[in-house]
Amino acid sequence: MKRPFFFRLFILPLLTALLLGATGCDIDEPDISNIGGFKLKKLEGQHIEAEFSVDCDNPNGFGFKVKKANIDVSANDQILGKVSLDKKLKVKRKSKNTYTVPIIIELEDGALFKIMQLSLSGEVTVAFKGKVRGSVCGIGKSFDVNETKKIDAGSLNLDGLGQ
């Protein structure tokens, strides 16, 4: 199929210029801080629905979506399960907001017993390792996650476990 003259004269050079311009743009990494407010919403067997809050400062002139997450969670070197996003998360452009992140946790066998034991200990080292996928204007990219955080076991909100 032969392309119209207008397409060859105008659209192809415009797309080329946009592509070259986009590759030279500086993108500032969003600052994520103050992760907390973990709350259990539902527990069914090995399936947990929960949420937590996170502060995000996005200095870029464009928003982005966090679409997928596949993260392994361990506490004190004991594997607990896998975390995934329950819903897509939209982060606004040039904003400093607190977002509530809904997650689904699929526990390993015996993990609930390990969590109960860990909740009785003083301090717990929680490790997150995996990938998160996001997109801007339909262009997606995966990011590696490798975070470790020490938390006070008494600060865990285990209300809702019996529901």
N, C-alpha and C positions, 0 to 999 in steps of 0.2 A: 504494500500500500504506500503510495507516494504522499508525503506530508505537504500541506499547503505552504505556499510561499511565506505567508505571515508567520507560521510556526517556525520555519527555518530562520527567518530574518530577525524575529523579535523574542520568541519564547526560549529557544535554546541558549542564546547569549545571556538572557536574564537569569535563567536557571543556573548557568555556569557562574555568573557573578555572585548570585546568592550563595551558592555552595562554597565558593572561595572565600566570600566574606564571613560566612558562618564558621569556617575553620580557624579564622584569625581572631575570633571573639574571646575576650577574657571572661571566664566564668568563675565567680567566687563561690567557694564551698559554703553551704549553709552551716551555721553554728548551732549545734544541738547541745542543749544543756538541761539541767534540772529534771532528770528522769526520775519519776516517782509516782506516787498515787496509785500503786498497783491495787486492783480490786478484782476479786473473783466474782463472776456473774452466774456461772452455771457449771455443775460437775455431773457428768454422766459416764460412769465407768472410767475409761482411760482418756476421756475427752473433756477438756476444760475450756470454757469460754471466759475470757478475762479482758481487762483493759488497763492501760496505764496512761499517764500524762507525760508530755515532753514539751519543753520550750524550744522553739525553732526560730532563728533569726535568718531570714532569707534576704540577702542584700541585692540579689539579682533583679533585673527588670522583667523577669518572667517567672511565672509559677511553675510548679512541677507536680507530678503525681507519683506516689509510691504505690506500685501495683501488686507486687508479690514479695514474699519473704519466705525463706526456707532456712531456718536457723536452729542449730543444735544447742540445747541448754544443758549445762551441768552445774552442780553445786558441790563444792568441796571434792572435786574430781570424781563425782558420781553422776553418771549420765541420767538425766531426768526425762528428756523427750525432745520433740521438735515443735518449733513455733512457726506459725504462718499467719498472715494477715487475714482478718475476717472480711474486711472491706477495703477498697482503695482509699487512700488518704490524699487529699488535695492540699498543697501548701501554697499560700498566696504569695504574689510577687511583692518585693520590697516591704516585708512585714516582719513583725516580732509578735508571734502568737503562741498560745499554749494549745496543743492539740491532744485530743483523746484518741489513743490508738487501740482499736479493738483487735484482739488476737485470739487464735485458737491454738491450744497446746495439746498435742497428742503424746500422752505419757508412755514411757517404757513400762514393761512389767515390773511391779514392785516399787515404782517411783512414788506412789502416793504414801507408802510406808516410809520411804526415805525422806520425803518432804516433812512428814510429821516429826521424824527424828531430828531433822535439821532445824525445825521451828523451835525445838527445845534447847538448842545450843546457842551460845552467845553471838558469835559473828559467823556469817556464811560468805564464802567466796563464790560468786555466781559468774559463770563464763558463757558467753554467747559467741558462736562461730557458725558462719554460713554466708548466704548471699541475699541481698535485697535488690529488687529490680524497680527502677523508676523510669519516667519518661517526661520529655519536654516536647510539646508540639508533635506528638506521635513518634518521636525518635527515642527509643529505649536504650538503657544501659544498666548493666549489673554492677553492683558494688560489693566488695568483700566486707564482712563484718567479723571482727575479732576483738571483742571487748571483755574485760574482766572487771568486776565491781564487788567490793566488800560491803555487805549490808548487815544491819542489826536484825537478827532473827525475830526479835520482839516487835519490830516495825511492820512485819508482814501482816496484811489484813486478810485473815483466813475466815472472816465471816462469810457465810454462804456455802461453806463446804457441806453442811448437813442438809442443804435444800435440794 
